[in-house]
Amino acid sequence: MKNSLKVFLIMLCAFVIFCSGTCIAYYNTRVYGFDTQASLVTVGEEKITFMDFEIYYSSIEEKAETIKKLFSDRSYTVLSKPCLQ
């Protein structure tokens, strides 16, 4: 139990260090190389921008509807009986 917790914490720390290093490198590259108005995350009325990746709200809604259609055809409602006291 102790070893698995230790491994998990090491992996978590490594992930946090990796992500923070990636964000810092991206920001420094944008500021000092190309764009003086760099930002890591921008939220607008039509889209969300994260490190030059653009996610449009309309595409999120389309994907959500597609997933709802897929799961509504194959889902069942299970009702449980209340416990008798």
DSSP file with accessible surface (Angstrom, degrees, kcal/mol):
  #  RESIDUE AA STRUCTURE BP1 BP2  ACC     N-H-->O    O-->H-N    N-H-->O    O-->H-N    TCO  KAPPA ALPHA  PHI   PSI    X-CA   Y-CA   Z-CA
    1    1 A M     >        0   0  195      0, 0.0     4,-1.8     0, 0.0     5,-0.2   0.000 360.0 360.0 360.0 -42.3    0.0    0.0    0.0
    2    2 A K  H  >  +     0   0  183      1,-0.2     4,-2.3     2,-0.2     5,-0.2   0.890 360.0  51.5 -66.8 -38.8    2.8    2.4    0.9
    3    3 A N  H  > S+     0   0  127      1,-0.2     4,-2.5     2,-0.2    -1,-0.2   0.892 108.9  49.5 -66.9 -40.3    4.7    1.8   -2.3
    4    4 A S  H  > S+     0   0   74      2,-0.2     4,-2.3     1,-0.2    -1,-0.2   0.890 111.9  48.9 -68.0 -35.8    1.7    2.4   -4.6
    5    5 A L  H  X S+     0   0  101     -4,-1.8     4,-2.5     2,-0.2    -2,-0.2   0.919 111.4  50.0 -67.2 -41.2    0.9    5.6   -2.8
    6    6 A K  H  X S+     0   0  134     -4,-2.3     4,-2.3     2,-0.2    -2,-0.2   0.923 111.7  47.6 -63.3 -43.8    4.5    6.7   -3.1
    7    7 A V  H  X S+     0   0   86     -4,-2.5     4,-2.6     1,-0.2     5,-0.2   0.914 111.3  51.6 -64.1 -42.0    4.5    5.9   -6.9
    8    8 A F  H  X S+     0   0  123     -4,-2.3     4,-2.5     1,-0.2    -2,-0.2   0.927 110.5  47.6 -61.5 -44.9    1.3    7.7   -7.4
    9    9 A L  H  X S+     0   0   85     -4,-2.5     4,-2.5     2,-0.2    -1,-0.2   0.894 111.6  50.6 -65.9 -37.7    2.6   10.9   -5.6
   10   10 A I  H  X S+     0   0  101     -4,-2.3     4,-2.4     2,-0.2    -2,-0.2   0.932 112.2  47.0 -64.3 -43.7    5.8   10.8   -7.7
   11   11 A M  H  X S+     0   0  125     -4,-2.6     4,-2.3     2,-0.2    -2,-0.2   0.892 111.9  51.1 -65.4 -38.1    3.8   10.5  -10.9
   12   12 A L  H  X S+     0   0   81     -4,-2.5     4,-2.3     2,-0.2    -2,-0.2   0.932 111.3  47.1 -65.1 -44.7    1.5   13.3   -9.8
   13   13 A C  H  X S+     0   0   76     -4,-2.5     4,-2.6     1,-0.2     5,-0.2   0.902 111.6  51.3 -63.4 -41.0    4.4   15.6   -9.1
   14   14 A A  H  X S+     0   0   53     -4,-2.4     4,-2.6     2,-0.2    -1,-0.2   0.904 109.9  49.9 -62.8 -40.7    6.1   14.7  -12.4
   15   15 A F  H  X S+     0   0  130     -4,-2.3     4,-2.6     2,-0.2     5,-0.2   0.927 111.6  47.8 -64.7 -43.1    2.9   15.5  -14.2
   16   16 A V  H  X S+     0   0   85     -4,-2.3     4,-2.6     2,-0.2     5,-0.2   0.930 113.4  47.6 -64.5 -43.6    2.5   18.9  -12.5
   17   17 A I  H  X S+     0   0  119     -4,-2.6     4,-2.4     2,-0.2    -2,-0.2   0.921 112.7  49.4 -64.4 -41.4    6.2   19.8  -13.2
   18   18 A F  H  X S+     0   0  139     -4,-2.6     4,-2.3    -5,-0.2    -2,-0.2   0.938 113.0  46.1 -62.9 -47.0    5.8   18.7  -16.8
   19   19 A C  H  X S+     0   0   45     -4,-2.6     4,-2.3     2,-0.2    -2,-0.2   0.914 113.7  48.0 -64.8 -42.3    2.6   20.8  -17.4
   20   20 A S  H  X S+     0   0   56     -4,-2.6     4,-2.4    -5,-0.2    -1,-0.2   0.908 112.1  50.0 -67.1 -38.2    4.0   23.8  -15.7
   21   21 A G  H  X S+     0   0   37     -4,-2.4     4,-2.5    -5,-0.2    -2,-0.2   0.906 110.3  50.4 -64.0 -40.1    7.2   23.6  -17.7
   22   22 A T  H  X S+     0   0   56     -4,-2.3     4,-2.4     2,-0.2    -2,-0.2   0.923 111.5  47.6 -64.4 -43.6    5.3   23.3  -20.9
   23   23 A C  H  X S+     0   0   34     -4,-2.3     4,-2.6     2,-0.2    -2,-0.2   0.913 112.9  48.3 -65.3 -41.3    3.2   26.3  -20.1
   24   24 A I  H  X S+     0   0  102     -4,-2.4     4,-2.7     2,-0.2     5,-0.2   0.927 112.2  48.7 -65.5 -42.3    6.2   28.4  -19.2
   25   25 A A  H  X S+     0   0   53     -4,-2.5     4,-2.2    -5,-0.2    -2,-0.2   0.915 112.5  48.6 -64.1 -41.6    8.0   27.4  -22.3
   26   26 A Y  H  X S+     0   0   34     -4,-2.4     4,-2.4    -5,-0.2     5,-0.2   0.948 112.8  47.4 -61.9 -48.3    5.0   28.2  -24.5
   27   27 A Y  H  X S+     0   0  101     -4,-2.6     4,-2.6     1,-0.2     5,-0.2   0.928 113.0  47.8 -61.8 -45.7    4.5   31.6  -22.8
   28   28 A N  H  X S+     0   0   66     -4,-2.7     4,-2.4     1,-0.2     5,-0.4   0.897 111.4  50.9 -63.9 -39.3    8.2   32.6  -23.1
   29   29 A T  H  X>S+     0   0   82     -4,-2.2     4,-1.5    -5,-0.2     5,-0.9   0.923 113.5  44.9 -63.9 -43.2    8.3   31.5  -26.8
   30   30 A R  I  X>S+     0   0   57     -4,-2.4     5,-2.6     3,-0.2     4,-0.7   0.917 117.7  43.1 -68.3 -42.8    5.3   33.6  -27.6
   31   31 A V  I  <5S+     0   0   34     -4,-2.6    -2,-0.2    -5,-0.2    -3,-0.2   0.951 124.0  32.3 -70.3 -49.3    6.4   36.7  -25.7
   32   32 A Y  I  <5S+     0   0  189     -4,-2.4    -1,-0.2    -5,-0.2    -2,-0.2   0.675 129.2  32.8 -87.6 -15.2   10.0   36.8  -26.7
   33   33 A G  I  <5S-     0   0   53     -4,-1.5    -3,-0.2    -5,-0.4    -2,-0.1   0.862 130.2 -10.6-106.4 -49.9    9.7   35.4  -30.2
   34   34 A F  I  <<S+     0   0  163     -5,-0.9     2,-0.5    -4,-0.7    -3,-0.2   0.784 115.4  37.6-123.3 -50.9    6.5   36.2  -32.0
   35   35 A D      < -     0   0   54     -5,-2.6     3,-0.5    -6,-0.2    -1,-0.3  -0.939  43.9-166.4-124.0 126.3    3.7   37.8  -30.0
   36   36 A T  S    S+     0   0  110     -2,-0.5    -1,-0.1     1,-0.2    -5,-0.1   0.642  90.4  57.9 -84.1 -13.6    4.0   40.4  -27.3
   37   37 A Q  S    S+     0   0  155     -7,-0.1    -1,-0.2     2,-0.0     2,-0.1  -0.321  76.9 158.9-108.8  48.4    0.4   39.9  -26.1
   38   38 A A        +     0   0   14     -3,-0.5     2,-0.3   -11,-0.1   -11,-0.0  -0.451  14.0 178.4 -75.0 144.2    0.6   36.1  -25.4
   39   39 A S        -     0   0   56     -2,-0.1    12,-0.3     1,-0.1     3,-0.1  -0.994  27.5-146.0-143.2 144.8   -1.9   34.5  -23.1
   40   40 A L  S    S+     0   0   55     -2,-0.3    11,-2.1     1,-0.3     2,-0.4   0.921  88.2  21.7 -75.9 -44.4   -2.2   30.9  -22.1
   41   41 A V  E     +A   50   0A  82      9,-0.2     2,-0.4    10,-0.1    -1,-0.3  -0.991  63.5 179.0-130.8 130.2   -6.0   30.8  -21.8
   42   42 A T  E     -A   49   0A  64      7,-2.7     7,-3.2    -2,-0.4     2,-0.5  -0.998   9.1-163.3-130.2 128.4   -8.6   33.1  -23.4
   43   43 A V  E     +A   48   0A 100     -2,-0.4     5,-0.2     5,-0.2     2,-0.2  -0.957  20.2 165.4-113.8 121.3  -12.3   32.7  -23.0
   44   44 A G        -     0   0   36      3,-2.6    -2,-0.0    -2,-0.5     0, 0.0  -0.524  51.0 -93.7-120.3-171.2  -14.5   34.6  -25.5
   45   45 A E  S    S+     0   0  190     -2,-0.2     3,-0.1     1,-0.1    12,-0.0   0.774 121.7  26.4 -77.5 -26.6  -18.1   34.6  -26.7
   46   46 A E  S    S+     0   0  146      1,-0.2    11,-1.9    11,-0.1    12,-0.4   0.691 126.4   9.4-108.1 -24.9  -17.5   32.1  -29.6
   47   47 A K  E     - B   0  56A  64      9,-0.2    -3,-2.6    10,-0.1     2,-0.4  -0.968  55.0-127.8-154.0 164.1  -14.5   30.1  -28.5
   48   48 A I  E     -AB  43  55A  48      7,-2.7     7,-2.9    -2,-0.3     2,-0.5  -0.977  24.9-157.7-114.4 130.6  -11.9   29.1  -25.9
   49   49 A T  E     +AB  42  54A  28     -7,-3.2    -7,-2.7    -2,-0.4     2,-0.4  -0.952  13.7 175.7-113.9 126.5   -8.3   29.4  -26.8
   50   50 A F  E >  S-AB  41  53A  94      3,-2.5     3,-1.7    -2,-0.5    -9,-0.2  -0.953  73.9 -28.8-131.8 108.8   -5.7   27.4  -24.9
   51   51 A M  T 3  S-     0   0   31    -11,-2.1   -11,-0.1    -2,-0.4     3,-0.1   0.915 126.6 -45.5  51.4  52.5   -2.1   27.6  -26.1
   52   52 A D  T 3  S+     0   0   88      1,-0.2     2,-0.5   -12,-0.1    -1,-0.3   0.529 112.7 120.7  69.9   6.5   -3.1   28.3  -29.7
   53   53 A F  E <   -B   50   0A 143     -3,-1.7    -3,-2.5     2,-0.0     2,-0.5  -0.898  51.6-152.8 -97.0 128.5   -5.7   25.5  -29.7
   54   54 A E  E     -B   49   0A  99     -2,-0.5     2,-0.5    -5,-0.2    -5,-0.2  -0.886  11.5-172.4-107.3 126.6   -9.2   26.9  -30.5
   55   55 A I  E     -B   48   0A  78     -7,-2.9    -7,-2.7    -2,-0.5     2,-0.3  -0.971  13.9-150.7-117.9 115.8  -12.3   25.2  -29.2
   56   56 A Y  E  >  -B   47   0A  90     -2,-0.5     4,-1.6    -9,-0.2    -9,-0.2  -0.658  14.9-135.0 -89.6 140.9  -15.6   26.6  -30.5
   57   57 A Y  H  > S+     0   0   75    -11,-1.9     4,-2.4    -2,-0.3     5,-0.2   0.867 104.9  58.2 -60.9 -36.1  -18.7   26.4  -28.4
   58   58 A S  H  > S+     0   0   69    -12,-0.4     4,-2.2     1,-0.2    -1,-0.2   0.898 105.1  49.3 -64.4 -37.9  -20.7   25.2  -31.4
   59   59 A S  H  > S+     0   0   42     -3,-0.2     4,-2.3     2,-0.2    -1,-0.2   0.876 109.3  52.8 -70.1 -32.9  -18.5   22.2  -31.9
   60   60 A I  H  X S+     0   0   78     -4,-1.6     4,-2.4     2,-0.2    -2,-0.2   0.928 109.9  48.3 -65.6 -42.5  -18.8   21.3  -28.2
   61   61 A E  H  X S+     0   0  131     -4,-2.4     4,-2.3     2,-0.2    -2,-0.2   0.906 110.8  50.9 -64.5 -39.8  -22.6   21.4  -28.5
   62   62 A E  H  X S+     0   0  122     -4,-2.2     4,-2.1     2,-0.2    -1,-0.2   0.925 111.9  46.7 -63.4 -44.3  -22.5   19.3  -31.6
   63   63 A K  H  X S+     0   0  137     -4,-2.3     4,-2.4     1,-0.2    -2,-0.2   0.894 110.9  52.5 -65.9 -38.3  -20.3   16.7  -29.9
   64   64 A A  H  X S+     0   0   40     -4,-2.4     4,-2.5     2,-0.2    -1,-0.2   0.913 109.7  48.7 -64.5 -41.3  -22.5   16.7  -26.8
   65   65 A E  H  X S+     0   0   96     -4,-2.3     4,-2.3     2,-0.2    -1,-0.2   0.904 110.5  51.3 -64.6 -40.3  -25.6   16.1  -28.9
   66   66 A T  H  X S+     0   0   78     -4,-2.1     4,-2.0     2,-0.2    -2,-0.2   0.925 111.2  47.4 -63.1 -42.3  -23.9   13.2  -30.8
   67   67 A I  H  X S+     0   0   89     -4,-2.4     4,-2.4     1,-0.2     5,-0.2   0.910 110.1  52.8 -66.7 -39.9  -22.9   11.6  -27.5
   68   68 A K  H  X S+     0   0  128     -4,-2.5     4,-2.3     1,-0.2    -1,-0.2   0.910 109.4  49.6 -61.4 -41.4  -26.5   12.0  -26.1
   69   69 A K  H  X S+     0   0  138     -4,-2.3     4,-1.2     2,-0.2    -1,-0.2   0.905 110.7  50.0 -64.5 -40.4  -27.9   10.3  -29.2
   70   70 A L  H  X S+     0   0   89     -4,-2.0     4,-0.7     1,-0.2    -2,-0.2   0.919 116.9  39.5 -64.9 -42.3  -25.4    7.4  -28.8
   71   71 A F  H  X S+     0   0  140     -4,-2.4     4,-0.6     1,-0.2    -2,-0.2   0.788 107.5  61.5 -81.9 -26.0  -26.2    6.8  -25.2
   72   72 A S  H  < S+     0   0   72     -4,-2.3     3,-0.4    -5,-0.2    -1,-0.2   0.843 103.2  51.9 -70.6 -28.8  -29.9    7.4  -25.3
   73   73 A D  H  < S+     0   0  132     -4,-1.2    -1,-0.2     1,-0.2    -2,-0.2   0.805 119.6  34.2 -73.6 -27.4  -30.4    4.5  -27.7
   74   74 A R  H  < S+     0   0  185     -4,-0.7     2,-0.3    -3,-0.2    -1,-0.2   0.254  97.1 100.9-113.7  11.3  -28.4    2.1  -25.5
   75   75 A S     <  -     0   0   73     -4,-0.6     2,-0.3    -3,-0.4    -4,-0.0  -0.722  46.6-166.2-104.3 152.0  -29.4    3.2  -22.0
   76   76 A Y        -     0   0  204     -2,-0.3     2,-0.5     2,-0.0    -2,-0.0  -0.967  18.6-129.7-130.6 149.7  -31.9    1.8  -19.6
   77   77 A T        -     0   0  128     -2,-0.3     2,-0.6     2,-0.0    -2,-0.0  -0.868  20.1-161.9-101.1 126.8  -33.4    3.2  -16.4
   78   78 A V        -     0   0  130     -2,-0.5     2,-0.5     2,-0.0    -2,-0.0  -0.944   2.7-159.9-111.8 121.3  -33.2    0.9  -13.4
   79   79 A L        -     0   0  154     -2,-0.6     2,-0.3     0, 0.0    -2,-0.0  -0.862   7.5-151.5-100.9 131.9  -35.5    1.7  -10.6
   80   80 A S        -     0   0  112     -2,-0.5     3,-0.0     1,-0.0    -2,-0.0  -0.753  18.5-115.4-101.5 151.9  -34.7    0.3   -7.2
   81   81 A K        -     0   0  193     -2,-0.3     3,-0.1     1,-0.1     2,-0.0  -0.589  35.6-108.7 -81.9 141.3  -37.2   -0.5   -4.5
   82   82 A P        -     0   0  113      0, 0.0     2,-0.2     0, 0.0    -1,-0.1  -0.370  39.8 -99.0 -67.6 150.3  -37.1    1.5   -1.3
   83   83 A C        -     0   0  113      1,-0.1     2,-0.4    -3,-0.0    -3,-0.0  -0.474  34.2-125.7 -69.5 136.6  -35.8   -0.3    1.7
   84   84 A L              0   0  172     -2,-0.2    -1,-0.1    -3,-0.1    -3,-0.0  -0.688 360.0 360.0 -83.7 136.3  -38.5   -1.5    4.1
   85   85 A Q              0   0  229     -2,-0.4    -1,-0.0     0, 0.0     0, 0.0  -0.757 360.0 360.0-109.7 360.0  -38.1   -0.3    7.6
